[in-house]
Amino acid sequence: MASAALAGGRAEAATLPLLLHDAQLAAGRRFAARAQLLGGKAVALEGDRVRQMRDLLAAAPTAIFAVTRRSDELLVGEIAAEAGYLRVALVRHGRGGLITANCAPDGVTIGALAQFSDAAWPEAFAELALDKIGQCAVAPASPALPALSWMMARR
């Protein structure tokens, strides 16, 4: 399982990764749509983020994969860190395809995936999260979408 491998090899965990997205971002909607097409579900961040995250983290997901704005990455990331998750990768996707990746050794794959998938990065990130890399998504012809993709793994 790719997500388990990225979560530091914690394959013994019985739960699936948690997929989060900002439904107001085009990249977030594409990430969620691809996850759904692959049989997964990305949860939209809405309302009281603290309460929502505490409820979601009660299931002890193996990892968190998210496509959000910086503000949600900071808040949700802090809540996840308090619950025992470590940041594995943070990739800033800017306009014009500019990508800035900050990845721990376990997250180098995410940075490389962001570079190689170009405008199809939301779909590729969903495939990685659900261990479905190679499902050959057809990328829409669109410019790069500004957002952050990030991943945290349970300690």
N, C-alpha and C positions, 0 to 999 in steps of 0.2 A: 504494500500500500504506500503510495508516494507520500501521502499526508503523514502516515506514521513514521516513515523514514525521515521526513523533514521535521517531525516532532521529536527528533533525537532518538529514533529507534524505539519508541515506546509502543510497540505493536501489541503489548499485552493489554492496553486499554480497550475496553469493550465498546466505547461510544464513538460516534462519528465526529468529524470536525464540525465546528460551528461556522456557517457562512453568513456574513453580514454585509449589508449594502445601504447606501444612501439612495433612496428612490428618486430624489430630485436631480441626481447626476445621471447623464446619459450612460456613462461608463458603469455606474452602479446597476442601472436597469439592464444593460447588456450582460453583465456578470450574473445577475439573478435569472435572466431568461435562459442563458446557457446552462446554468446549474439545474434549472427546472427541466430543460430538454434532456439532460443527462440523468434525470431521476432524483436529483437533490433538491434542496430548498434553501434559498438565501433569505434570511430574515431582514426586513427593512428596519432600520433604526428610526424610532419615532417616540415622541413623548418624553417621559422621564427616563433618560438614558441610564441613570444609576439603578433604578428599580428594574428596568428591562434587562440590563446586563446581569444583575444579581440573580434574577429568575432564570436567565439563559445559562449562566455558569453553574447553576445548581446541578445540572445534568453532567458536569465534569467532561465537556468535550475534549477530544484528544488535542485539538488545535483550533485556532481561530484564523479564518481567512476573511479579509474585508476589503471593500472598495468604498472609501469614504472621503470626506473633506478632512483637512488637517485638524480642525477643532474636535471632530468625533474621534479621530485617531488618538489625540491626546487624552481626552476624557475616558473613552472606552479602554484605551491601552492602559491607563492608570488603574482602572477598576480590575482589569484582567491581571495586571501585575500583582495587585493586592491579593488576588485569588490564586496566585502561584504560577502565572504564565510568564514566560520570557520572550522578549522580542527576538525574532529570528530574521525578519526582513522588513524593510520599509522602502518602498519605491515611489518616488515622486514622478508622475507622468505629466509633463508640461506640454504646452502648445508647441506645434512644430516637431513633435516627436522627441523633444528633449527629455531624457530620463536620467534621474539621479538615484542611485541605489545605495542603501546603507544596510549591509547584510552581515550577519554572523556567519561563521563557516558553514553551519547547517542550511543557511538561506541563500547561498551563492546560486543555486539552481533558479531561484525566483528572480534574481537580478538578471541572469542570462536569459531566462524565458521572456522577461519584459523587453530586453533588447531585440531578441530574434522575432518575437511575435508582432512587433510594430503596432499598427492600428488595431490588430486583433487581440491585444493584451487582455481585455476583460474576459473574453471567451477562453483564452488560454489559461488564465488564472483560475477560472472555474473548473476547467478540466484538470488542472494540477490538484486543486483542493479535493476533488472527488475521485482522484486516481483514474482519470479517464483520458490521459494524454494520448494523442493519436486518434481521436475520434473524428478528426478532419472537419472542424467547423468551417463554414464558409464565412469569411470575414466580410462585413459590409464595406463598401467603398466609402470611407469617411476619413476625415483628418484625425490625428491623434486627439484623444479626449483628456483634458486635464483632470487629475484626481490623484489619490494615493491608493496604492494597493499595499497591504501589509499582512503579516502573519505572526502569530505568537504561539508558542508551544507550552504545554503544561510542564512544570519542573519535575 
